[in-house]
Amino acid sequence: MAASMKVFCKQLVWNHFSLNLSRIIENQYKHYIIKTQKRLFRLQSCLSGGEYEWENPKSEADVVNITYIDRQGEKHHVKGKVGDNVMYLAHRYNIEIEGACEASLACSTCHVYVKDEYFSKLPEPHEKEEDMLDMAPYLKENSRLGCQIILSRELDGIEVTLPKATRNFYVDGHIPQAH
């Protein structure tokens, strides 16, 4: 039960539920809310960013195989699990996906190309992801942000390729460290 609750909480965060919830509540209950209050509240994930990806799968049924192809063309085969975030999982195994904004949808440094057969299995990107992808160099039709790809059983065998370069407006050359 606890593990499924963690996955549920993680999925809520990645579905951007917290980004819109306060606006929904404000619209429905605007007569009861003091207008001087700028922010109502913010949902937080049950685990801090990237922490979930450092746990090993609890059973073989949870394993999701993923292949990362780095900028040199080298393949890295990794056993992730249902609910893992592709970017944070890469950090665990020292694969050079930057993730400068730490999955807050404020950059495109975790930009990856998803193999076509798996691209169609991903949920549609949210508008904020599309906005960030518009700023990514070397954009292709199968481009997605690694921080927005959450592994599921149907993605078993997924292959993601890192582009030739990314653009980090914060500081080029930054290598993220696990928390």
C-alpha positions as CSV (number, residue, x, y, z in Angstrom):
1,M,0.0,0.0,0.0
2,A,2.8,2.5,0.9
3,A,4.7,1.8,-2.4
4,S,1.5,2.3,-4.4
5,M,0.8,5.5,-2.5
6,K,4.3,6.8,-3.3
7,V,3.8,6.1,-7.0
8,F,0.4,7.8,-6.9
9,C,1.8,10.9,-5.3
10,K,4.7,11.0,-7.8
11,Q,2.3,10.7,-10.7
12,L,0.2,13.6,-9.3
13,V,3.2,15.8,-9.3
14,W,4.3,14.8,-12.8
15,N,0.8,15.4,-14.1
16,H,1.1,19.0,-13.0
17,F,-1.8,18.7,-10.8
18,S,-0.2,21.1,-8.3
19,L,0.3,23.7,-11.0
20,N,-3.5,24.2,-11.6
21,L,-5.1,23.1,-8.3
22,S,-4.9,26.5,-6.6
23,R,-6.4,28.2,-9.7
24,I,-9.3,25.8,-9.8
25,I,-10.1,26.2,-6.1
26,E,-9.8,30.0,-6.4
27,N,-12.3,30.0,-9.3
28,Q,-14.8,27.8,-7.6
29,Y,-14.5,29.4,-4.2
30,K,-13.5,33.0,-5.0
31,H,-16.2,34.5,-2.8
32,Y,-14.7,32.8,0.2
33,I,-11.1,33.5,-0.4
34,I,-9.4,36.7,0.8
35,K,-8.2,38.4,-2.3
36,T,-4.9,39.6,-0.8
37,Q,-3.7,36.1,-0.5
38,K,-1.3,35.5,-3.5
39,R,-1.0,31.7,-3.2
40,L,-3.4,29.3,-1.5
41,F,-1.2,26.3,-1.1
42,R,1.1,24.0,-3.0
43,L,1.1,20.2,-3.2
44,Q,4.5,18.6,-2.7
45,S,5.6,15.2,-3.8
46,C,5.8,12.4,-1.2
47,L,9.5,12.1,-2.1
48,S,11.8,14.9,-3.0
49,G,12.9,15.2,-6.7
50,G,14.9,12.2,-7.8
51,E,14.7,10.3,-4.5
52,Y,12.3,7.7,-5.8
53,E,14.6,6.7,-8.7
54,W,17.3,5.6,-6.1
55,E,15.1,2.8,-4.9
56,N,15.4,-0.6,-6.6
57,P,12.4,-2.4,-8.0
58,K,10.5,-4.3,-5.3
59,S,9.7,-7.1,-7.7
60,E,10.5,-8.3,-11.2
61,A,7.0,-7.2,-12.3
62,D,8.0,-3.5,-11.5
63,V,11.1,-3.6,-13.8
64,V,11.1,-1.4,-16.9
65,N,14.1,-1.8,-19.1
66,I,15.4,1.4,-20.7
67,T,18.3,2.1,-23.1
68,Y,20.0,5.4,-23.1
69,I,22.2,6.3,-26.1
70,D,24.6,9.0,-25.1
71,R,26.2,11.7,-27.3
72,Q,29.0,9.4,-28.3
73,G,26.5,6.8,-29.5
74,E,27.3,4.4,-26.6
75,K,24.3,2.4,-25.3
76,H,23.6,2.2,-21.5
77,H,21.1,-0.5,-20.6
78,V,19.4,0.3,-17.3
79,K,16.7,-1.5,-15.2
80,G,14.3,1.1,-14.0
81,K,10.9,0.6,-12.4
82,V,7.3,1.7,-12.9
83,G,7.0,5.3,-11.8
84,D,10.7,6.2,-12.5
85,N,11.4,9.6,-14.1
86,V,13.8,9.1,-17.1
87,M,15.9,12.1,-16.2
88,Y,16.5,11.2,-12.5
89,L,17.0,7.6,-13.4
90,A,19.8,8.7,-15.8
91,H,21.4,10.7,-13.0
92,R,21.4,7.6,-10.8
93,Y,23.5,5.8,-13.4
94,N,25.7,8.8,-14.3
95,I,24.3,9.2,-17.7
96,E,24.9,12.8,-18.8
97,I,21.4,14.2,-19.0
98,E,21.7,17.6,-17.3
99,G,18.3,18.6,-15.9
100,A,19.4,22.1,-14.8
101,C,15.9,23.1,-13.5
102,E,15.5,19.8,-11.6
103,A,12.2,18.9,-13.5
104,S,10.4,22.2,-12.8
105,L,9.8,22.7,-16.6
106,A,12.0,25.8,-16.7
107,C,14.7,24.5,-19.2
108,S,15.2,22.0,-22.0
109,T,18.5,20.5,-20.8
110,C,17.0,17.0,-20.3
111,H,15.8,16.9,-24.0
112,V,15.9,13.4,-25.5
113,Y,14.7,11.7,-28.6
114,V,12.3,8.8,-28.0
115,K,12.4,5.8,-30.4
116,D,9.3,6.1,-32.6
117,E,7.6,2.8,-31.4
118,Y,7.6,4.2,-27.9
119,F,6.9,7.8,-28.7
120,S,3.3,7.1,-29.5
121,K,2.9,5.3,-26.2
122,L,3.7,8.4,-24.2
123,P,1.0,10.7,-23.0
124,E,0.6,14.0,-24.9
125,P,3.1,16.7,-23.6
126,H,1.6,19.5,-21.6
127,E,1.8,23.0,-22.9
128,K,4.7,24.0,-20.6
129,E,6.7,21.0,-21.9
130,E,6.0,22.1,-25.5
131,D,7.1,25.6,-24.6
132,M,10.4,24.4,-23.3
133,L,10.9,22.0,-26.2
134,D,10.5,25.0,-28.5
135,M,13.8,26.4,-27.0
136,A,15.7,23.1,-27.4
137,P,18.4,22.9,-30.0
138,Y,18.3,20.0,-32.5
139,L,14.5,19.6,-32.0
140,K,13.0,16.6,-33.8
141,E,9.4,15.2,-34.1
142,N,10.2,12.6,-31.5
143,S,11.7,15.1,-29.0
144,R,10.5,15.0,-25.4
145,L,11.8,16.2,-22.0
146,G,13.3,13.4,-20.0
147,C,11.9,14.9,-16.8
148,Q,8.4,14.4,-18.1
149,I,8.7,10.8,-19.1
150,I,7.5,8.5,-16.3
151,L,8.2,4.8,-16.9
152,S,5.2,2.4,-17.1
153,R,5.0,-1.3,-18.0
154,E,4.0,-0.5,-21.6
155,L,7.3,1.5,-22.0
156,D,9.4,-1.6,-21.2
157,G,12.4,-1.6,-23.7
158,I,12.1,2.2,-24.4
159,E,15.1,3.7,-26.0
160,V,16.0,7.4,-25.6
161,T,18.9,9.2,-27.4
162,L,20.6,12.3,-26.1
163,P,20.9,15.1,-28.7
164,K,24.3,16.5,-29.8
165,A,24.0,19.4,-27.4
166,T,21.7,21.2,-25.1
167,R,21.4,24.8,-24.2
168,N,21.7,25.7,-20.5
169,F,21.0,29.4,-19.8
170,Y,22.1,28.8,-16.2
171,V,25.6,27.6,-16.7
172,D,27.0,25.5,-19.5
173,G,29.1,22.6,-18.3
174,H,27.1,22.1,-15.1
175,I,26.8,18.4,-14.2
176,P,24.0,17.7,-11.8
177,Q,24.7,15.9,-8.5
178,A,22.2,13.5,-6.9
179,H,20.5,14.9,-3.9
